[in-house]
Amino acid sequence: MDIEIRAMREADWPFVAEIYQQGMDTNLATFQSECPSYAQWDASHRKDCRLIIVADGNVAGWAALTPVSSRCVYAGVAEVSIYISPAYARKGLGARLLRALISASEQEGIWTLQSGIMRDNIASIHLHEACGFRMVGYRERVGRDRFGVWRDNVLMERRCPEDEPLGGTCLCCQK
């Protein structure tokens, strides 16, 4: 299989949206009930850490970061979104894509990545663990899914090792 990981472009949105919808259809990946427009999605995600993985010429998955807060002290903390098309699941693409996102995030000065994963999404929990995330919390009945059922969430986190220099800088926090 020929694999390429590259920055996501607006022209990729129809493929990204289709994969996002497939994730919504599983009822395991997100509390989101409708796929947003590109403009809505673009406004809520960081511009510098958006990747897609292309397998044999087809968009097979995507990953992106969302800021967790507008407060300066949290400038280096971001929420991970990662989705792989069911047609490409369990082929190692998720791990390759998540590792690339981790690398890109560190180059941009992100020191903590977090991911809220539905408790029964075992594949995603294992993927995150394989890429250096650890469970730091468990949120009971944190939200209702699209069928109105309360769902639990596992909070996972990956911190940039302190001895690894970050590429970016939080200018507002420098002394």
N, C-alpha and C positions, 0 to 999 in steps of 0.2 A: 504494500500500500504506500503510495506517495503522499507524504505529509508535509504541510506547510503551516506554520503559525505566524500570523501577521496582525498588524493593527487593523481594527475594524474600521470600515468606511461607511458613510451613509448609504451608499449603493448596496451594502450587505444587509440592510435592514429587513427586506422581505424574508430573507433566509433566517436571520436572527429571530424575527417575529414568529416565524413558523416553528422554530425549535422551542421558543419560549411558550408558545401555545401548547405544544406537545408536552412540555413540563407541567403546565397548568392542568392539562387533561389527566395527568397521573394522580392529581390531588395529593402529591407527596412533596412537590418542589417549592410551592409558594402559596401564600394566602391570596395573592392577586387573582381576581376572577375574570378580568378582561385584559387583553393585550393592549398596552398603551400605544399611542401614536409615536412615531419616531421623535417628534418634537418634545413630547412629554418625557420619553425615555432619556433623550439627550440632555434635557434640563436637570435630570436627577442623578446622572452618573458622571463620574470624573472623566474628563476628556483625555487624560494621559494614560489611562490603564484600561483599554478596551481591546480585547484580542478575539480573533476567531481562529479556529483550526480547520484547515481544508484538507480533506482526504480524497485523493484521486479526483481532484477538481471540484468536489462538492463541499459546501460549508457543512461541517459535521458537528460543530459546537461553538459556543462563545463563552467568554468570561469578561466580567467588568467589575469595577469598584464603585461604591456609593459612599460619600462622606457620611460619617456617623453623627457629626455635629458641625455647626457653623462656628463654634467657639475655637479660638486659636489653639488652646492647649490640646485639642483633639485633632489638630491638622494632620497628624501622622497616623490616624486610625481610620480604617475603612472597612466597609462590609463587602464581602465577596458574593458575587452571583456567578454561578457556573452551570451551564446547561449543555448536555450532549444529546444529539438526536438519537432516538431509540435504534435507528438503523446502524449506529456506530457505537452503541453501548458495549461495555465489557471488552474493549479492544485496546485499552491502555491510553486512549486519547484524552480522557479526563485528567489523568495524572500529568501527562505532558503539558496540557493546557494550563492546569493549575500551577505547575512549577514555573512555567513561563510568566504567568501573572505575578507570582511571588517575586521573581527576578525583576520584572518591570516595576513593581510597586516599590521595591527597595531602591531602585535607581531614582525613583521620584520622591524619596524621603519618607515613605510610609514605614512606620516602625511596628505597627500592630495591625494584623488582619483578623477580622472576626467573621464568623458565619453562623447564622441562626438556621438550624436544620430541623425539620420535623422529625420527631423521635422515631417514627417508623421508616424513615428514609435511610436504611442501613447502608446501602451502597454509597451514598454521599458521606455519611459519617466515616466509613472505612477509607474513602478517597481522601478526605481531609486528614485523617490520622496518618495515612501513608505519606502525606506531603508535609508532615511536621506540625499539624494542628493538634491541640489537646482540648479535652472537654473541660470547660471552666465553670459551667453552670447548667442548670436545667430549669426551664420556665414552664410551669404547669398552666394549662388552659390559657395560653397567651393570646390566642386568637381563634376565630371561627373560620373554618374552611368554607368553600363555596356552597356546601350543603348545610351550613349552619352548625356543624359539629365542632365542639371545642377541641383544639389540638395542642399538644405539648411541643416544646421546642428545646433542642439541645444547643447550648451556646458553646461554640468552639473558637479557639484563638491560636494564632501563630504570631510570635514576636520575633522581630529581627534580632539575631544574636548581637549582643552588645559590642563584641569585638569586630563586627563587620561594619565598615563605614557606610553611611547612607549617602546616596548620590544627591539627594535634594536637601533643602534646608528650610526649617520653619523660621523665617526671618522675623516674624513678630515675637517669637519666644527667645531670640538670642539676647545675650547680655553683653 
